[in-house]
């Protein structure tokens, strides 16, 4: 092992430092581990993501690629050094524009943009895109980042920032600076890998290099004895509890460590616990394990072939589960339709590609196992970890760190039981940060789908019936496969009245990566099928593509394909109407362009969507606690994990107006399974709606309790003053309550209320009839693009997005969600295709960069739903859903032929063009 170290002196943020380090050690490691400047993030260790960017002599460089030997005498500047005691103008601009969401990539962006602004204080959009092209962001869609950099000069001389804190009663509908924003821009936010205890053991995971394999271990004791610094090795035999986890308990089937056979490439089989210094140079390829590769089925067609080996012995035909929705007589309706169209669509694995790989640490606190890690579902993590490790639930505490993006994959447990096992067995803290390759190989993906559908309509375009059939590759383990299989049939009709309908979705096991939750739970795939087919129907009937959608759009009083009557809050028609003017203009511009051009053809596409907020016909509760402290602050026990979407701020805004106190009086007590109530997982567009509703109820209960204590009516107003004074105003009279004299509860609160909300749904019957969701969100988007007819490349010109949010609790954050979702939809449509063993890094797996996302015009449609807090609906999922089909419809409009497999890469587009010419 390489242990040569040498003193290396340099300056960091103006201060002279000297460290003893190996010459080839990465600067990023020294900054983070030795100097504790954890604002410099590590997302790939390969120079692909740019999260670790620092300034070397004023120039941006990736610290993960910079060996310490090249740093001697150099001047380094990190995000911690950008603003000094105050925010820099750029940091203030990022906050004002909502340019930081999860915040993990933010330091790299800020550092890189600082170098640009020092050269060019008022850069053009192209200059910003050129400068920031090497820094990836998965949350924002980049547009607000571009705006923030271009407008940073407004915050100069001296830097100033209006936090836009609304007065009492005005929080809902305002866009204050996000409550957790400042740590994101100054580098002090603590993500999973930022606070490892100094004495923590490093944990390395031994993973399968094969899609399916049997394995056996050699002499593990000799391996430990023969490698300095290794403390212990752990295998499945060391797990004291039930070696199985899963987000849906009846389907839980995935071992924390495989026992005798691995079912997918990247599956964990053993842990090596060693001292931190040993982990840097340990070569795990020498680990004593023998692999015997076995035949693997990577596609559903193979895994369902006669005689195929079962991935799980208790699941015949490798069928995990099937979902069905059936209404009316679809075959008869199609037979009687004036026009019928049929088509098919294939989609690929899509990687979540959050810039923060999984990371966290575990330690024993007396007899309680405490785990601090990035997650979307702390209570699910607690329950799974306790079961695996044979502990009582109350003896496991999950402390979510800041989470650098999730999009669904960080709902499933990953490293929590692994580091928990090491801490439990050794009694020492245990830390683990996945490498980029490890993260991509071992975590869940979007389900690949093979779908076919038929739609029939009357001559005037009124839809009579539809049938849909889809196979969804759920991979080696269940994860959210049952959720996808059950959600897809409900949504595959699109937001349209479809009186005769049948949709079937099957989740099929293969030896591919585990497919789980990814922003939409299968609905984006189904919408690709349905919306591209609807365009073909419109063209065959000679109808306008927007108008056929508007004609069939669900309205108040409509019944869905599950028989659910939607009495109020149906906003899809409003979304389509909001796009009509841009649609007409875009079509005219495309016609004029195409008449004058041959090499390039312009296309305009449209697509709609709907999305049920929360779980499908299952309990879906959230609980929120709210209280007043003796110091006169409103304490929000906010157990809903904010992964960048803004839940911390939005839920506080809802609570503020329901309570009748200004948002500035609030302090957050973030998720902690030992303290905060369970607000459910951050997924399925449920937090603003479900946890927001719980917060609204809790705030109203708290207000009622205070008014009863003061013996005043519901018309009274509240006011908190410094020093722990609460004033209650009514009819010109003022009652004064000294909070410091009141008794506190176990959480240190003098007034408190805790309320829950569970959406009113019903189970679906054998034909999928019932009320699967209480609230739906709606949206529609227009994509404008150009196709190079010789190369097959696509240039996006503009996306116009209209989304019904019910009530925009925070318009700026809503816009950020829409733009970020669109960027992910662009990736799904044009470039993203995960291939196990081939695209396990951010160099070979492409996600949109800052230059790939065109201008986005966002239209916030507000059709309130009385079930939501202040009429609000969920937003996080359906912002992504229409983007890819709108792009595919625009490509078809440009080239005259449909693309039936995504991503629509240049080779696939060229093949379609050539096929059409034959």
Secondary structure by P-SEA (a helix, b strand, c coil): cccbbbbbbbbcccbbbbbbccccccaaaaaccccccccccccccccccccbbbbccccccccccccccccccbbbbcccccccccccaaaaaaaaacccccccaaaaaaaaaaaaaaacccccaaaaaaaacccccccccaaaaaaaaaaccccccccccccccccccccccccccccccccccccccccccccccccbbbbbbbbbcccccccccccaaaaaaacccccccccccccccccccccccccccccccccccccccccccbbbbbcccccccccccccbbbbbbcccccccccccccccccccccccccccbbbbbbcccaaaaaaaccbbbbbbbbbccccccccccccbbbbbcccbbbbbcccccaaaaaaaaaaaaccccccbbbbbccccccccccccccaaaaaaaaaaacccbbbbbbcaaaaaacccccbbbbbcbbbbbccccccccbbbbbbbcccccccaaaaaaaaaaaccccccccccbbbbbbbbbccccccccccccaaaaaaaaaaaaaaaaaaaacccaaaaaaaacccccccccccccccccccaaaaaaaaaaaaaaaaaaaaaaaaacccbbbbbbbbbbcccccccccbbbbbbbbbcccccccccccccccccccaaaaaaaaaaaaaccccccccccccccccccccccccccccccaaaaaaaaaaaaaaaaaaaaacccccbbbbbbccbbbbbbcccbbbbbccccccccccccccbbbbbbbcbbbbbccccccccccbbbbbcbbbbbcccccccbbbbcbbbbbbbccccccaaaaaaaaaaaaaaaaaaccbbbbbcccccccccccccccccccbbbbbbbbbcccccccbbbbcccccccaaaaaaaaaaaaacccccccccccaaaaaaaaaaaac
